[in-house]
């Protein structure tokens, strides 16, 4: 008995299709292989239970590997694929995911070849079109020869190399560089850093007598953030506030470079260019907008939050709105002026990974959306999920309304 779906050809014969991509013949996916207990076999009436998969579909499945020419985990990968829809064709069996850790897009191997993905054939990895600027494991950073860091278990090579010994501290502090740093009046702040990175930042500040703030304040000039394996940062409250203020948002590698050269190093090569949601170039665009003194991001907009939020999280959202030049309205009524209604935005708490299309939302998300939409229509207002605020702030650009 075969495990895979098959379909009728024009001549009435059953065609075997791949368990992953559901295609029969595919030049991209390679030849069809029939596995029994992980070993390729020929198909006969007595073959028994077989797994039919294309060569490349199997090899590019993250959980499949070979031991002495025996394929391991094919049944498990097929079962996993049954829960995952392809971002291109919408069918299940999409086990090939974007390498960016937080990206939720998955593909069939041949479907991924129909869009401009970036491929790492040595490690069987792929980056989806939105994240092609990311780095694969065997690629060095364009900005720095040192490894980006975020994992506390594996310290960055740059941190290990630049952590000064006591004698080096004395030497560094006795020279002119410390006076130069002090004259620049830099104020540093860390966000999402590993313990090793925090230690490096503290040492850097101590060597050159720089001020470090634990919490976000407008006086911060340089926010140093942790990144994942592809150099993407999380959208922490500090990150978003720094973005709104047009501050430098940098990788820890900038600190490493400054300490290695014992001088001030240009920030631009170390500026964060990617966040974990796939946005590219947010901080650079934000700095340009602030320097050009363009109007505040939420200028003229009024926000009213509906539904339940964690108190601290709602306070952060309201702080972001205010920092972006918007107004938070705690109560609204029918007697509001027409101009206020036009500028009013109703914000509901949206699940981070829910679909923006109400049809595809799960029950609770859809209910919150429909309640907010009904409430907004009463006042002729727009409705957005709370993530709209985060996306707009991260990009320093108003995002489309739902």
C-alpha positions as CSV (number, residue, x, y, z in Angstrom):
1,X,0.0,0.0,0.0
2,X,1.4,3.4,-1.0
3,X,1.2,6.3,1.5
4,X,0.9,9.0,-1.0
5,X,-2.0,10.5,-3.0
6,X,-2.1,9.6,-6.6
7,X,-4.2,11.0,-9.4
8,X,-5.6,9.8,-12.7
9,X,-3.7,10.7,-15.9
10,X,-5.5,11.3,-19.2
11,X,-5.1,7.6,-20.0
12,X,-6.7,6.5,-16.8
13,X,-3.6,5.2,-15.1
14,X,-2.7,6.3,-11.6
15,X,0.3,8.7,-11.3
16,X,2.5,8.6,-8.3
17,X,2.9,12.1,-6.7
18,X,5.5,13.3,-4.2
19,X,4.5,13.3,-0.6
20,X,6.0,16.7,-0.1
21,X,5.2,18.8,-3.2
22,X,2.2,16.8,-4.6
23,X,3.7,16.9,-8.1
24,X,4.4,13.9,-10.3
25,X,7.2,14.8,-12.7
26,X,9.3,17.8,-11.8
27,X,12.7,18.7,-13.4
28,X,13.4,21.1,-10.5
29,X,12.5,18.6,-7.8
30,X,14.5,15.8,-9.4
31,X,13.6,12.1,-10.0
32,X,11.0,10.3,-7.9
33,X,12.5,8.0,-5.3
34,X,10.4,5.2,-3.7
35,X,11.6,4.6,-0.1
36,X,10.9,1.5,2.0
37,X,12.5,1.7,5.4
38,X,14.7,4.5,4.1
39,X,16.1,2.5,1.2
40,X,15.2,3.3,-2.4
41,X,13.4,0.4,-4.1
42,X,11.5,-0.3,-7.3
43,X,7.8,-0.2,-7.4
44,X,6.0,-3.5,-7.8
45,X,2.7,-5.0,-6.8
46,X,4.4,-6.5,-3.8
47,X,6.4,-3.5,-2.7
48,X,4.2,-2.9,0.3
49,X,4.1,0.5,2.1
50,X,6.3,3.0,0.2
51,X,7.1,6.7,0.6
52,X,7.3,8.4,-2.8
53,X,9.3,11.7,-2.7
54,X,11.4,13.6,-5.2
55,X,15.1,13.5,-4.7
56,X,15.5,17.2,-4.0
57,X,12.3,17.5,-1.9
58,X,13.8,14.8,0.4
59,X,17.3,16.2,0.5
60,X,16.1,19.8,1.3
61,X,13.7,18.6,4.1
62,X,15.4,19.8,7.3
63,X,14.7,16.6,9.3
64,X,15.9,14.2,6.6
65,X,19.5,12.9,6.7
66,X,21.4,9.8,5.5
67,X,23.3,7.1,7.4
68,X,25.1,4.6,5.2
69,X,22.9,5.5,2.3
70,X,19.7,5.0,4.3
71,X,17.4,8.0,4.5
72,X,16.3,8.8,8.1
73,X,13.1,10.5,9.3
74,X,11.2,10.6,6.0
75,X,7.9,9.5,7.6
76,X,8.3,12.1,10.4
77,X,9.0,14.9,7.9
78,X,6.0,13.9,5.8
79,X,3.9,14.0,8.9
80,X,5.3,17.4,9.9
81,X,4.6,18.6,6.3
82,X,0.9,17.7,6.7
83,X,0.6,20.6,9.1
84,X,2.4,23.2,7.0
85,X,1.0,25.1,4.0
86,X,3.2,26.4,1.2
87,X,3.4,30.1,1.0
88,X,3.3,29.9,-2.8
89,X,0.6,27.4,-3.7
90,X,-1.2,27.0,-0.4
91,X,-1.0,23.2,-0.3
92,X,0.3,21.2,2.6
93,X,3.6,19.4,2.7
94,X,5.8,22.6,2.8
95,X,8.7,21.5,5.1
96,X,11.3,23.9,3.6
97,X,11.2,27.0,5.8
98,X,13.0,30.3,5.5
99,X,16.3,30.2,7.4
100,X,15.4,33.5,9.2
101,X,14.6,32.1,12.6
102,X,11.4,34.1,13.2
103,X,10.0,33.9,9.6
104,X,7.0,31.7,9.4
105,X,7.0,31.1,5.7
106,X,7.4,27.5,4.4
107,X,7.6,26.2,0.8
108,X,7.6,23.1,-1.3
109,X,11.0,22.8,-2.9
110,X,9.9,23.4,-6.5
111,X,7.5,26.2,-5.4
112,X,10.4,28.0,-3.8
113,X,12.2,28.0,-7.1
114,X,9.4,30.0,-8.7
115,X,10.1,33.0,-6.5
116,X,13.4,34.9,-5.9
117,X,14.7,33.1,-2.9
118,X,18.4,32.9,-2.0
119,X,19.9,29.4,-1.7
120,X,22.7,27.9,0.3
121,X,23.3,24.6,-1.4
122,X,26.2,23.6,0.9
123,X,23.9,23.5,3.9
124,X,20.5,23.0,2.3
125,X,19.2,26.3,3.5
126,X,17.0,29.0,1.9
127,X,16.1,32.6,2.6
128,X,12.7,33.8,1.3
129,X,12.5,36.9,-0.9
130,X,11.8,39.2,2.1
131,X,14.9,38.1,3.9
132,X,17.5,37.6,1.2
133,X,19.7,40.1,2.9
134,X,20.2,37.7,5.8
135,X,23.3,35.7,6.3
136,X,23.8,31.9,6.1
137,X,26.0,30.1,8.7
138,X,29.1,30.1,6.4
139,X,28.9,33.7,5.4
140,X,30.8,36.5,7.2
141,X,29.1,39.7,8.1
142,X,29.5,42.5,5.5
143,X,29.7,45.0,8.3
144,X,32.2,43.2,10.5
145,X,34.6,40.2,10.5
146,X,33.4,39.3,13.9
147,X,30.4,37.1,14.5
148,X,27.1,38.8,15.4
149,X,26.0,37.8,18.8
150,X,22.9,37.1,20.7
151,X,23.3,33.6,22.0
152,X,24.6,33.7,25.6
153,X,25.8,30.1,25.3
154,X,28.2,30.9,22.5
155,X,30.0,34.2,23.0
156,X,31.0,36.3,20.0
157,X,34.5,35.9,18.8
158,X,34.8,39.7,18.8
159,X,33.8,39.9,22.5
160,X,36.4,37.3,23.5
161,X,39.1,39.0,21.5
162,X,38.3,42.5,22.7
163,X,37.6,41.9,26.4
164,X,40.6,43.7,27.9
165,X,42.8,42.4,30.6
166,X,43.5,44.6,33.7
167,X,46.8,45.8,32.3
168,X,45.1,46.8,29.1
169,X,42.5,48.8,31.0
170,X,45.2,50.9,32.6
171,X,46.9,51.5,29.2
172,X,43.6,52.4,27.5
173,X,42.6,54.9,30.2
174,X,45.9,56.6,30.3
175,X,45.8,57.8,26.7
176,X,44.1,60.6,24.9
177,X,41.3,58.4,23.5
178,X,39.4,58.5,26.7
179,X,39.4,62.3,26.7
180,X,38.2,62.2,23.1
181,X,35.3,59.9,24.0
182,X,34.3,62.0,27.0
183,X,34.2,65.1,24.8
184,X,31.7,63.4,22.4
185,X,29.2,63.1,25.3
186,X,27.9,59.7,24.1
187,X,25.1,58.1,26.2
188,X,24.8,54.3,25.6
189,X,22.0,51.9,26.3
190,X,21.7,48.1,25.8
191,X,18.7,46.1,24.7
192,X,18.3,42.3,24.2
193,X,22.0,41.7,24.9
194,X,23.5,38.5,26.1
195,X,25.4,38.5,29.5
196,X,28.7,38.5,27.6
197,X,27.6,41.5,25.4
198,X,26.4,43.4,28.5
199,X,29.7,42.8,30.1
200,X,31.5,44.1,27.1
201,X,29.3,47.2,27.0
202,X,30.0,47.9,30.6
203,X,33.8,47.5,30.1
204,X,33.7,49.8,27.1
205,X,31.9,52.5,29.1
206,X,34.3,52.1,32.0
207,X,37.4,52.4,29.8
208,X,36.3,55.6,28.1
209,X,34.2,57.1,30.9
210,X,30.9,56.9,29.0
211,X,27.4,57.1,30.5
212,X,25.2,54.0,30.3
213,X,21.5,54.1,30.9
214,X,19.6,51.0,31.9
215,X,16.2,52.3,30.8
216,X,15.3,54.3,27.8
217,X,15.7,58.0,28.0
218,X,15.7,60.7,25.3
219,X,19.4,61.4,26.2
220,X,20.5,58.1,24.8
221,X,22.6,58.6,21.7
222,X,23.6,54.9,20.9
223,X,21.4,51.9,21.5
224,X,23.4,48.6,21.3
225,X,21.1,45.7,20.6
226,X,21.4,41.9,20.5
227,X,20.9,40.1,17.2
228,X,20.1,36.6,16.0
229,X,22.3,34.4,13.8
230,X,21.4,36.4,10.7
231,X,22.0,39.8,12.3
232,X,18.3,40.6,12.9
233,X,17.2,42.4,16.0
234,X,14.0,42.2,18.1
235,X,11.6,45.1,18.3
236,X,12.0,45.9,22.0
237,X,10.5,49.0,23.6
238,X,13.9,50.5,23.6
239,X,14.5,49.7,20.0
240,X,11.2,51.3,18.9
241,X,11.7,54.4,21.0
242,X,15.2,54.8,19.7
243,X,13.9,54.5,16.2
244,X,11.3,57.2,16.7
245,X,14.0,59.5,18.0
246,X,16.3,58.8,15.1
247,X,19.1,57.4,17.4
248,X,21.9,55.1,16.3
249,X,20.8,51.5,16.7
250,X,23.9,49.3,16.5
251,X,25.2,45.8,16.8
252,X,27.6,45.0,19.6
253,X,30.2,44.6,16.9
254,X,30.5,48.4,16.9
255,X,31.7,48.3,20.5
256,X,34.1,45.5,19.7
257,X,35.5,47.5,16.7
258,X,36.0,50.6,18.9
259,X,37.8,48.7,21.6
260,X,40.0,46.8,19.1
261,X,41.1,50.0,17.4
262,X,41.1,52.1,20.6
263,X,39.4,54.9,18.7
264,X,35.9,56.1,17.6
265,X,34.7,54.0,14.7
266,X,32.1,55.1,12.2
267,X,28.7,53.7,13.2
268,X,27.1,53.2,9.7
269,X,28.6,49.8,8.9
270,X,27.3,48.5,12.2
271,X,23.8,49.9,12.0
272,X,20.9,47.4,12.4
273,X,19.5,46.7,8.9
274,X,17.1,43.9,9.6
275,X,14.6,43.0,12.3
276,X,13.2,39.6,13.1
277,X,9.9,40.4,11.3
278,X,11.8,40.9,8.0
279,X,11.8,44.7,7.9
280,X,14.9,46.0,6.2
281,X,16.5,49.5,6.7
282,X,14.1,50.8,9.4
283,X,16.7,52.6,11.6
284,X,18.5,54.2,8.7
285,X,15.2,55.5,7.2
286,X,14.1,56.7,10.7
287,X,17.3,58.7,11.2
288,X,17.0,60.3,7.8
289,X,13.4,61.3,8.5
290,X,14.3,62.8,11.9
291,X,17.4,64.7,10.5
292,X,15.2,66.1,7.8
293,X,12.7,67.2,10.5
294,X,9.8,65.7,8.7
295,X,6.6,65.8,10.7
296,X,6.1,63.3,13.5
297,X,5.0,59.8,12.4
298,X,1.6,59.9,14.1
299,X,1.1,63.6,13.9
300,X,-2.6,64.5,13.7
301,X,-3.7,60.9,14.6
302,X,-5.8,60.0,17.6
303,X,-5.8,56.5,19.1
304,X,-8.3,54.7,21.2
305,X,-7.5,51.2,22.6
306,X,-10.3,48.7,22.9
307,X,-10.4,45.2,24.5
308,X,-8.1,43.7,27.0
309,X,-4.3,44.3,27.2
310,X,-1.7,43.5,29.8
311,X,-1.4,46.8,31.7
312,X,2.3,47.2,31.2
313,X,2.1,46.4,27.5
314,X,-0.7,48.8,26.9
315,X,1.3,51.5,28.7
316,X,4.2,50.8,26.3
317,X,1.9,51.1,23.3
318,X,0.5,54.4,24.5
319,X,4.1,55.7,25.2
320,X,5.0,54.8,21.6
321,X,2.0,56.6,20.2
322,X,2.8,59.7,22.3
323,X,6.4,59.6,21.3
324,X,5.4,59.4,17.7
325,X,3.3,62.6,18.0
326,X,0.0,60.9,18.3
327,X,-2.7,61.4,20.9
328,X,-4.3,58.7,23.1
329,X,-8.0,59.2,23.8
330,X,-9.3,57.2,26.8
331,X,-13.0,57.9,26.2
332,X,-14.9,58.7,23.0
333,X,-18.5,59.8,22.4
334,X,-20.9,60.7,19.6
335,X,-20.5,64.3,20.5
336,X,-16.9,64.4,19.2
337,X,-16.1,66.9,16.5
338,X,-16.1,65.7,12.9
339,X,-12.3,66.4,12.6
340,X,-11.6,64.2,15.5
341,X,-13.6,61.3,14.1
342,X,-11.7,61.5,10.8
343,X,-8.3,61.2,12.6
344,X,-9.5,58.5,15.0
345,X,-8.0,55.0,15.0
346,X,-9.4,52.2,17.0
347,X,-6.8,49.7,18.2
348,X,-7.5,46.1,19.2
349,X,-5.1,43.5,20.6
350,X,-4.1,41.3,17.7
351,X,-2.4,37.9,17.9
352,X,1.1,38.5,16.6
353,X,0.9,35.6,14.1
354,X,-2.7,35.9,13.1
355,X,-3.6,36.5,9.5
356,X,-4.5,40.1,8.5
357,X,-7.5,38.7,6.6
358,X,-10.5,38.3,8.9
359,X,-11.6,35.2,7.0
360,X,-8.4,33.4,8.0
361,X,-8.2,34.5,11.6
362,X,-8.8,32.0,14.4
363,X,-12.0,32.4,16.5
364,X,-10.7,34.8,19.2
365,X,-8.8,37.0,16.8
366,X,-11.7,37.3,14.5
367,X,-14.0,38.1,17.3
368,X,-11.8,40.9,18.6
369,X,-11.4,42.3,15.1
370,X,-15.1,42.3,14.3
371,X,-15.9,43.9,17.7
372,X,-13.4,46.6,17.0
373,X,-14.5,47.1,13.5
374,X,-18.2,47.5,14.6
375,X,-17.1,50.0,17.2
376,X,-15.0,51.9,14.7
377,X,-17.8,52.1,12.2
378,X,-20.0,53.8,14.8
379,X,-17.7,56.7,14.8
380,X,-16.5,56.5,11.2
381,X,-13.0,55.6,12.4
382,X,-10.3,53.3,11.1
383,X,-9.5,50.0,12.9
384,X,-6.0,48.4,13.3
385,X,-4.4,45.7,15.3
386,X,-1.9,46.8,17.9
387,X,0.9,45.4,15.6
388,X,0.1,48.1,13.1
389,X,1.6,50.5,15.6
390,X,4.7,48.4,16.0
391,X,5.1,47.9,12.2
392,X,4.7,51.6,11.5
393,X,7.2,52.7,14.2
394,X,9.7,50.1,13.1
395,X,9.5,51.3,9.5
396,X,9.0,54.9,10.5
397,X,6.2,54.9,7.9
398,X,2.4,54.5,8.3
399,X,1.4,51.0,7.2
400,X,-1.8,50.2,5.3
401,X,-5.0,50.1,7.3
402,X,-6.9,46.8,7.7
